[in-house]
Each structure stands twice: as C-alpha cells, then as structure tokens.
Amino acid sequence: MFLNQELADQMRIPYENMAITLPEYGNTSAASVGLTLHSLLRGPVEYGTVAKRGPNGSVTIPERAVRVDPLRPGHVALLLSFGAGASWNYVVTRAL
C-alpha cells in the first residue's frame, strides 16, 4: 500500500480517484488490472490507507477509510499494476 499511496501523493491524485484491491485480493501482479476493473464496474471499492510516520515514529498522516465510486459510462480510467519491483503495465480506457 505504501507504494500506491506514494504514487497518488506524488501525482496529486485524490485517494477517492484511485481504486486499490490489494487488501481484498492480495498481490496479484498484472492480474490486479482486471480484478480492479471488474470491481469498479460492479460497485464501489473501499479500502483503508496506511498511516505515514515521521523519522521519530510519530504519525504525520493518519490512516483513513477511502471509498472509490464505480465506473460509469464515459469515465476514463488509468489501470496500472506493478510487481516484483521490476514489472509494470498500464492501460487507459473509457467505460462504455
């Protein structure tokens, strides 16, 4: 989850626009693209963020619950997966 949150933070993407299915399905590498797309077409995706801590161990950003609304016709989605530290794939699609 840390890598997903760091990516969202660096790209200034609100967590509510970033569906994560890692807590539900585990690390599925490239299969996560299809699993997440399927989840987003069926209904909302809900997950919890991981708290960020400073160098002294204090919480700098608390964990929180996130809900991502389902994809609807016309929505554009970037589906991205990465795994094993070296593999990644992505596709940009528009929901019909």
Chimera marker file (.cmm) of the C-alpha trace (Angstrom):
<marker_set name="trace">
<marker id="1" x="0.000" y="0.000" z="0.000" r="1" g="1" b="0" radius="0.5"/>
<marker id="2" x="2.845" y="2.410" z="0.669" r="1" g="1" b="0" radius="0.5"/>
<marker id="3" x="3.895" y="2.455" z="-2.989" r="1" g="1" b="0" radius="0.5"/>
<marker id="4" x="0.305" y="3.104" z="-4.134" r="1" g="1" b="0" radius="0.5"/>
<marker id="5" x="-0.096" y="5.971" z="-1.668" r="1" g="1" b="0" radius="0.5"/>
<marker id="6" x="3.267" y="7.463" z="-2.616" r="1" g="1" b="0" radius="0.5"/>
<marker id="7" x="2.307" y="7.333" z="-6.295" r="1" g="1" b="0" radius="0.5"/>
<marker id="8" x="-1.018" y="9.058" z="-5.606" r="1" g="1" b="0" radius="0.5"/>
<marker id="9" x="0.644" y="11.708" z="-3.435" r="1" g="1" b="0" radius="0.5"/>
<marker id="10" x="3.383" y="12.475" z="-5.968" r="1" g="1" b="0" radius="0.5"/>
<marker id="11" x="0.874" y="12.707" z="-8.829" r="1" g="1" b="0" radius="0.5"/>
<marker id="12" x="-1.600" y="14.653" z="-6.642" r="1" g="1" b="0" radius="0.5"/>
<marker id="13" x="-4.335" y="12.089" z="-7.279" r="1" g="1" b="0" radius="0.5"/>
<marker id="14" x="-7.011" y="12.037" z="-4.567" r="1" g="1" b="0" radius="0.5"/>
<marker id="15" x="-7.315" y="8.594" z="-2.993" r="1" g="1" b="0" radius="0.5"/>
<marker id="16" x="-11.026" y="8.666" z="-3.896" r="1" g="1" b="0" radius="0.5"/>
<marker id="17" x="-9.927" y="8.524" z="-7.556" r="1" g="1" b="0" radius="0.5"/>
<marker id="18" x="-7.560" y="5.587" z="-7.022" r="1" g="1" b="0" radius="0.5"/>
<marker id="19" x="-9.029" y="2.134" z="-6.517" r="1" g="1" b="0" radius="0.5"/>
<marker id="20" x="-6.821" y="-0.350" z="-4.690" r="1" g="1" b="0" radius="0.5"/>
<marker id="21" x="-7.816" y="-4.011" z="-4.433" r="1" g="1" b="0" radius="0.5"/>
<marker id="22" x="-4.677" y="-5.255" z="-2.667" r="1" g="1" b="0" radius="0.5"/>
<marker id="23" x="-6.462" y="-5.699" z="0.699" r="1" g="1" b="0" radius="0.5"/>
<marker id="24" x="-9.233" y="-7.740" z="-0.935" r="1" g="1" b="0" radius="0.5"/>
<marker id="25" x="-7.296" y="-9.934" z="-3.384" r="1" g="1" b="0" radius="0.5"/>
<marker id="26" x="-3.671" y="-9.731" z="-2.208" r="1" g="1" b="0" radius="0.5"/>
<marker id="27" x="-0.707" y="-9.208" z="-4.520" r="1" g="1" b="0" radius="0.5"/>
<marker id="28" x="-1.842" y="-10.469" z="-7.913" r="1" g="1" b="0" radius="0.5"/>
<marker id="29" x="0.690" y="-8.514" z="-10.038" r="1" g="1" b="0" radius="0.5"/>
<marker id="30" x="-0.660" y="-7.999" z="-13.590" r="1" g="1" b="0" radius="0.5"/>
<marker id="31" x="-3.966" y="-9.714" z="-12.766" r="1" g="1" b="0" radius="0.5"/>
<marker id="32" x="-4.774" y="-6.777" z="-10.467" r="1" g="1" b="0" radius="0.5"/>
<marker id="33" x="-5.720" y="-4.677" z="-13.510" r="1" g="1" b="0" radius="0.5"/>
<marker id="34" x="-8.564" y="-6.989" z="-14.496" r="1" g="1" b="0" radius="0.5"/>
<marker id="35" x="-9.624" y="-7.621" z="-10.895" r="1" g="1" b="0" radius="0.5"/>
<marker id="36" x="-9.778" y="-3.913" z="-10.118" r="1" g="1" b="0" radius="0.5"/>
<marker id="37" x="-11.637" y="-3.079" z="-13.325" r="1" g="1" b="0" radius="0.5"/>
<marker id="38" x="-14.160" y="-5.818" z="-12.548" r="1" g="1" b="0" radius="0.5"/>
<marker id="39" x="-14.586" y="-4.466" z="-9.003" r="1" g="1" b="0" radius="0.5"/>
<marker id="40" x="-15.088" y="-0.896" z="-10.245" r="1" g="1" b="0" radius="0.5"/>
<marker id="41" x="-17.724" y="-1.964" z="-12.758" r="1" g="1" b="0" radius="0.5"/>
<marker id="42" x="-19.675" y="-3.915" z="-10.109" r="1" g="1" b="0" radius="0.5"/>
<marker id="43" x="-19.760" y="-1.270" z="-7.381" r="1" g="1" b="0" radius="0.5"/>
<marker id="44" x="-17.672" y="0.958" z="-5.148" r="1" g="1" b="0" radius="0.5"/>
<marker id="45" x="-14.208" y="-0.101" z="-3.998" r="1" g="1" b="0" radius="0.5"/>
<marker id="46" x="-13.409" y="0.522" z="-0.343" r="1" g="1" b="0" radius="0.5"/>
<marker id="47" x="-10.032" y="0.287" z="1.380" r="1" g="1" b="0" radius="0.5"/>
<marker id="48" x="-8.036" y="1.862" z="4.182" r="1" g="1" b="0" radius="0.5"/>
<marker id="49" x="-4.870" y="3.872" z="3.764" r="1" g="1" b="0" radius="0.5"/>
<marker id="50" x="-1.745" y="3.197" z="5.787" r="1" g="1" b="0" radius="0.5"/>
<marker id="51" x="-0.642" y="5.824" z="8.313" r="1" g="1" b="0" radius="0.5"/>
<marker id="52" x="2.558" y="7.661" z="7.440" r="1" g="1" b="0" radius="0.5"/>
<marker id="53" x="5.106" y="8.149" z="10.187" r="1" g="1" b="0" radius="0.5"/>
<marker id="54" x="7.912" y="10.638" z="10.631" r="1" g="1" b="0" radius="0.5"/>
<marker id="55" x="11.537" y="9.815" z="11.491" r="1" g="1" b="0" radius="0.5"/>
<marker id="56" x="10.760" y="9.698" z="15.216" r="1" g="1" b="0" radius="0.5"/>
<marker id="57" x="7.825" y="7.305" z="14.707" r="1" g="1" b="0" radius="0.5"/>
<marker id="58" x="5.061" y="9.841" z="15.212" r="1" g="1" b="0" radius="0.5"/>
<marker id="59" x="2.090" y="9.724" z="12.811" r="1" g="1" b="0" radius="0.5"/>
<marker id="60" x="2.355" y="12.513" z="10.240" r="1" g="1" b="0" radius="0.5"/>
<marker id="61" x="-0.671" y="11.450" z="8.162" r="1" g="1" b="0" radius="0.5"/>
<marker id="62" x="-3.269" y="9.249" z="9.890" r="1" g="1" b="0" radius="0.5"/>
<marker id="63" x="-4.847" y="6.252" z="8.218" r="1" g="1" b="0" radius="0.5"/>
<marker id="64" x="-8.355" y="6.676" z="6.869" r="1" g="1" b="0" radius="0.5"/>
<marker id="65" x="-11.116" y="4.850" z="5.038" r="1" g="1" b="0" radius="0.5"/>
<marker id="66" x="-11.445" y="5.500" z="1.306" r="1" g="1" b="0" radius="0.5"/>
<marker id="67" x="-14.395" y="4.814" z="-0.998" r="1" g="1" b="0" radius="0.5"/>
<marker id="68" x="-13.999" y="4.920" z="-4.784" r="1" g="1" b="0" radius="0.5"/>
<marker id="69" x="-17.261" y="5.194" z="-6.718" r="1" g="1" b="0" radius="0.5"/>
<marker id="70" x="-17.912" y="2.694" z="-9.519" r="1" g="1" b="0" radius="0.5"/>
<marker id="71" x="-17.017" y="3.425" z="-13.125" r="1" g="1" b="0" radius="0.5"/>
<marker id="72" x="-19.878" y="4.786" z="-15.172" r="1" g="1" b="0" radius="0.5"/>
<marker id="73" x="-20.226" y="5.231" z="-18.951" r="1" g="1" b="0" radius="0.5"/>
<marker id="74" x="-17.871" y="7.941" z="-20.193" r="1" g="1" b="0" radius="0.5"/>
<marker id="75" x="-15.428" y="7.741" z="-17.271" r="1" g="1" b="0" radius="0.5"/>
<marker id="76" x="-11.767" y="7.497" z="-18.242" r="1" g="1" b="0" radius="0.5"/>
<marker id="77" x="-9.587" y="5.166" z="-16.188" r="1" g="1" b="0" radius="0.5"/>
<marker id="78" x="-5.843" y="4.556" z="-15.978" r="1" g="1" b="0" radius="0.5"/>
<marker id="79" x="-5.366" y="0.931" z="-14.929" r="1" g="1" b="0" radius="0.5"/>
<marker id="80" x="-1.865" y="0.320" z="-13.594" r="1" g="1" b="0" radius="0.5"/>
<marker id="81" x="-0.154" y="-2.593" z="-11.911" r="1" g="1" b="0" radius="0.5"/>
<marker id="82" x="3.367" y="-3.257" z="-10.809" r="1" g="1" b="0" radius="0.5"/>
<marker id="83" x="5.009" y="-6.210" z="-9.170" r="1" g="1" b="0" radius="0.5"/>
<marker id="84" x="8.274" y="-7.854" z="-8.188" r="1" g="1" b="0" radius="0.5"/>
<marker id="85" x="9.940" y="-4.457" z="-8.212" r="1" g="1" b="0" radius="0.5"/>
<marker id="86" x="10.594" y="-4.618" z="-11.944" r="1" g="1" b="0" radius="0.5"/>
<marker id="87" x="7.399" y="-5.430" z="-13.841" r="1" g="1" b="0" radius="0.5"/>
<marker id="88" x="4.613" y="-2.977" z="-14.580" r="1" g="1" b="0" radius="0.5"/>
<marker id="89" x="1.818" y="-2.466" z="-17.056" r="1" g="1" b="0" radius="0.5"/>
<marker id="90" x="-0.914" y="0.045" z="-17.704" r="1" g="1" b="0" radius="0.5"/>
<marker id="91" x="-3.830" y="0.799" z="-19.989" r="1" g="1" b="0" radius="0.5"/>
<marker id="92" x="-6.023" y="3.886" z="-20.378" r="1" g="1" b="0" radius="0.5"/>
<marker id="93" x="-9.638" y="3.109" z="-21.172" r="1" g="1" b="0" radius="0.5"/>
<marker id="94" x="-13.059" y="4.750" z="-21.330" r="1" g="1" b="0" radius="0.5"/>
<marker id="95" x="-16.010" y="2.956" z="-19.746" r="1" g="1" b="0" radius="0.5"/>
<marker id="96" x="-18.876" y="2.276" z="-22.138" r="1" g="1" b="0" radius="0.5"/>
<link id1="1" id2="2" r="1" g="1" b="0" radius="0.2"/>
<link id1="2" id2="3" r="1" g="1" b="0" radius="0.2"/>
<link id1="3" id2="4" r="1" g="1" b="0" radius="0.2"/>
<link id1="4" id2="5" r="1" g="1" b="0" radius="0.2"/>
<link id1="5" id2="6" r="1" g="1" b="0" radius="0.2"/>
<link id1="6" id2="7" r="1" g="1" b="0" radius="0.2"/>
<link id1="7" id2="8" r="1" g="1" b="0" radius="0.2"/>
<link id1="8" id2="9" r="1" g="1" b="0" radius="0.2"/>
<link id1="9" id2="10" r="1" g="1" b="0" radius="0.2"/>
<link id1="10" id2="11" r="1" g="1" b="0" radius="0.2"/>
<link id1="11" id2="12" r="1" g="1" b="0" radius="0.2"/>
<link id1="12" id2="13" r="1" g="1" b="0" radius="0.2"/>
<link id1="13" id2="14" r="1" g="1" b="0" radius="0.2"/>
<link id1="14" id2="15" r="1" g="1" b="0" radius="0.2"/>
<link id1="15" id2="16" r="1" g="1" b="0" radius="0.2"/>
<link id1="16" id2="17" r="1" g="1" b="0" radius="0.2"/>
<link id1="17" id2="18" r="1" g="1" b="0" radius="0.2"/>
<link id1="18" id2="19" r="1" g="1" b="0" radius="0.2"/>
<link id1="19" id2="20" r="1" g="1" b="0" radius="0.2"/>
<link id1="20" id2="21" r="1" g="1" b="0" radius="0.2"/>
<link id1="21" id2="22" r="1" g="1" b="0" radius="0.2"/>
<link id1="22" id2="23" r="1" g="1" b="0" radius="0.2"/>
<link id1="23" id2="24" r="1" g="1" b="0" radius="0.2"/>
<link id1="24" id2="25" r="1" g="1" b="0" radius="0.2"/>
<link id1="25" id2="26" r="1" g="1" b="0" radius="0.2"/>
<link id1="26" id2="27" r="1" g="1" b="0" radius="0.2"/>
<link id1="27" id2="28" r="1" g="1" b="0" radius="0.2"/>
<link id1="28" id2="29" r="1" g="1" b="0" radius="0.2"/>
<link id1="29" id2="30" r="1" g="1" b="0" radius="0.2"/>
<link id1="30" id2="31" r="1" g="1" b="0" radius="0.2"/>
<link id1="31" id2="32" r="1" g="1" b="0" radius="0.2"/>
<link id1="32" id2="33" r="1" g="1" b="0" radius="0.2"/>
<link id1="33" id2="34" r="1" g="1" b="0" radius="0.2"/>
<link id1="34" id2="35" r="1" g="1" b="0" radius="0.2"/>
<link id1="35" id2="36" r="1" g="1" b="0" radius="0.2"/>
<link id1="36" id2="37" r="1" g="1" b="0" radius="0.2"/>
<link id1="37" id2="38" r="1" g="1" b="0" radius="0.2"/>
<link id1="38" id2="39" r="1" g="1" b="0" radius="0.2"/>
<link id1="39" id2="40" r="1" g="1" b="0" radius="0.2"/>
<link id1="40" id2="41" r="1" g="1" b="0" radius="0.2"/>
<link id1="41" id2="42" r="1" g="1" b="0" radius="0.2"/>
<link id1="42" id2="43" r="1" g="1" b="0" radius="0.2"/>
<link id1="43" id2="44" r="1" g="1" b="0" radius="0.2"/>
<link id1="44" id2="45" r="1" g="1" b="0" radius="0.2"/>
<link id1="45" id2="46" r="1" g="1" b="0" radius="0.2"/>
<link id1="46" id2="47" r="1" g="1" b="0" radius="0.2"/>
<link id1="47" id2="48" r="1" g="1" b="0" radius="0.2"/>
<link id1="48" id2="49" r="1" g="1" b="0" radius="0.2"/>
<link id1="49" id2="50" r="1" g="1" b="0" radius="0.2"/>
<link id1="50" id2="51" r="1" g="1" b="0" radius="0.2"/>
<link id1="51" id2="52" r="1" g="1" b="0" radius="0.2"/>
<link id1="52" id2="53" r="1" g="1" b="0" radius="0.2"/>
<link id1="53" id2="54" r="1" g="1" b="0" radius="0.2"/>
<link id1="54" id2="55" r="1" g="1" b="0" radius="0.2"/>
<link id1="55" id2="56" r="1" g="1" b="0" radius="0.2"/>
<link id1="56" id2="57" r="1" g="1" b="0" radius="0.2"/>
<link id1="57" id2="58" r="1" g="1" b="0" radius="0.2"/>
<link id1="58" id2="59" r="1" g="1" b="0" radius="0.2"/>
<link id1="59" id2="60" r="1" g="1" b="0" radius="0.2"/>
<link id1="60" id2="61" r="1" g="1" b="0" radius="0.2"/>
<link id1="61" id2="62" r="1" g="1" b="0" radius="0.2"/>
<link id1="62" id2="63" r="1" g="1" b="0" radius="0.2"/>
<link id1="63" id2="64" r="1" g="1" b="0" radius="0.2"/>
<link id1="64" id2="65" r="1" g="1" b="0" radius="0.2"/>
<link id1="65" id2="66" r="1" g="1" b="0" radius="0.2"/>
<link id1="66" id2="67" r="1" g="1" b="0" radius="0.2"/>
<link id1="67" id2="68" r="1" g="1" b="0" radius="0.2"/>
<link id1="68" id2="69" r="1" g="1" b="0" radius="0.2"/>
<link id1="69" id2="70" r="1" g="1" b="0" radius="0.2"/>
<link id1="70" id2="71" r="1" g="1" b="0" radius="0.2"/>
<link id1="71" id2="72" r="1" g="1" b="0" radius="0.2"/>
<link id1="72" id2="73" r="1" g="1" b="0" radius="0.2"/>
<link id1="73" id2="74" r="1" g="1" b="0" radius="0.2"/>
<link id1="74" id2="75" r="1" g="1" b="0" radius="0.2"/>
<link id1="75" id2="76" r="1" g="1" b="0" radius="0.2"/>
<link id1="76" id2="77" r="1" g="1" b="0" radius="0.2"/>
<link id1="77" id2="78" r="1" g="1" b="0" radius="0.2"/>
<link id1="78" id2="79" r="1" g="1" b="0" radius="0.2"/>
<link id1="79" id2="80" r="1" g="1" b="0" radius="0.2"/>
<link id1="80" id2="81" r="1" g="1" b="0" radius="0.2"/>
<link id1="81" id2="82" r="1" g="1" b="0" radius="0.2"/>
<link id1="82" id2="83" r="1" g="1" b="0" radius="0.2"/>
<link id1="83" id2="84" r="1" g="1" b="0" radius="0.2"/>
<link id1="84" id2="85" r="1" g="1" b="0" radius="0.2"/>
<link id1="85" id2="86" r="1" g="1" b="0" radius="0.2"/>
<link id1="86" id2="87" r="1" g="1" b="0" radius="0.2"/>
<link id1="87" id2="88" r="1" g="1" b="0" radius="0.2"/>
<link id1="88" id2="89" r="1" g="1" b="0" radius="0.2"/>
<link id1="89" id2="90" r="1" g="1" b="0" radius="0.2"/>
<link id1="90" id2="91" r="1" g="1" b="0" radius="0.2"/>
<link id1="91" id2="92" r="1" g="1" b="0" radius="0.2"/>
<link id1="92" id2="93" r="1" g="1" b="0" radius="0.2"/>
<link id1="93" id2="94" r="1" g="1" b="0" radius="0.2"/>
<link id1="94" id2="95" r="1" g="1" b="0" radius="0.2"/>
<link id1="95" id2="96" r="1" g="1" b="0" radius="0.2"/>
</marker_set>
